[in-house]
Amino acid sequence: MIDEALRQARAANADLWVIQPGTNGPFAESSRIPGDTREMVARTYGIERAGAVTYQSVQTTLEGVPLRLYIIGYELNRPGGPDHLVAGRDIMRKRYEMIVDQSAGLALGQEVPLGTHGHKYTIVGMTRNNTTSAGDPVGYLTLRDAQNLQFELAPPSERREVARGGALQTNDQINAVIAKVSPHVPRDEIAAALSRWKHLTTLTQEQQENLLSTFVIEKSRKQMGLVMVLLVIVSTVIISLIVYTMTMDKLRSIATLKLIGAPDRTIVGLIVQQALSLGLVGFFAGLTLVLVFLPYFPRRLVLEPASIAVVFVITVVMCLAASVLGVRLAMKVDPASALAG
């Protein structure tokens, strides 16, 4: 979830995000600014490159199957486009070409209808692991195509507006301007100047990532964290009951060990080994299942070695805690009970 939430902001490779005044857009909330803002930002002292971008979710139907995409509109040869392609080529025409992530299940050369006018966009390039925090595959269009998708009206609505004498809404709107700053100029100074003199909200890359990781997915992270805590507690209880039951079945053997002079640490070690065996076998069996079914999982999974190591440590601690009941029962066994009938 964290990786997907930050992927779009990091893929843009931006130093500054220029957005609508008084907002935290374009990911945390809505942001809309005039299209000529990019020229104004590009002329600011210290800005090396600037690109206008739009972000939107679209829903379409392809061969009777619903398809949901997260569309990013960008200016060709400017910041904001895909950072890496695994197949195909970059967009070369200004209209009706699209780059999409492999998770969408589309093929190069395939045409996808989008928008109220049903224009078809040809897939010319593919990316990998480029999805949103909701799991939707990301698609890239030219800025003009993306603006038409986001702001165009359906033909009946256009005719109604013309008939009532209303003016059609301009499509020259964008959601943000991505800016690259010269390494010789402090970014904070440029951000302050844009906010002060251009009356625009300017976020640094660090501020944008903090908004995404702290506010956009915070509730989802807490929900997943709660589920994980409950699973750990339930697993601990199950292992504890299994170890307790196995210890009860061996009370006579434990009493015999005590009778012949076996030290308590030997008996404790045997019970702890049982608990660790249960937990570690479950850990490696679960890890194997995750690796086998990784390509078939409906959401992209990011397995980091550090996270696997943390789960391993949690498993060991959980097993040690689960062995406490069995150890207490074994310590209460009377050696004389080994001679009972």
Sequence and secondary structure as in RCSB ss.txt:
>XXXX:A:sequence
MIDEALRQARAANADLWVIQPGTNGPFAESSRIPGDTREMVARTYGIERAGAVTYQSVQTTLEGVPLRLYIIGYE
LNRPGGPDHLVAGRDIMRKRYEMIVDQSAGLALGQEVPLGTHGHKYTIVGMTRNNTTSAGDPVGYLTLRDAQNLQ
FELAPPSERREVARGGALQTNDQINAVIAKVSPHVPRDEIAAALSRWKHLTTLTQEQQENLLSTFVIEKSRKQMG
LVMVLLVIVSTVIISLIVYTMTMDKLRSIATLKLIGAPDRTIVGLIVQQALSLGLVGFFAGLTLVLVFLPYFPRR
LVLEPASIAVVFVITVVMCLAASVLGVRLAMKVDPASALAG
>XXXX:A:secstr
 HHHHHHHHHHTT SEEEE TT  TTTSS   EETTHHHHHHTSTTEEEEEEEEEEEEEEEETTEEEEEEEEEE 
TTSTTS S  SEE    SSSSEEEEEGGG   TT EEEETTTTEEEEEEEEESS B TT  BEEEEEHHHHHHHH
H   HHHHHHHHHTT     S EESEEEEEE TTS HHHHHHHHHHHS  EEEEHHHHHHHIIIIISHHHHHHHH
HHHHHHHHHHHHHHHHHHHHHHHHTHHHHHHHHHTT  HHHHHHHHHHHHHHHHHHHHHHHHHHHHHHGGG SS 
    HHHHHHHHHHHHHHHHHHTHHHHHHHHT  GGGGG  
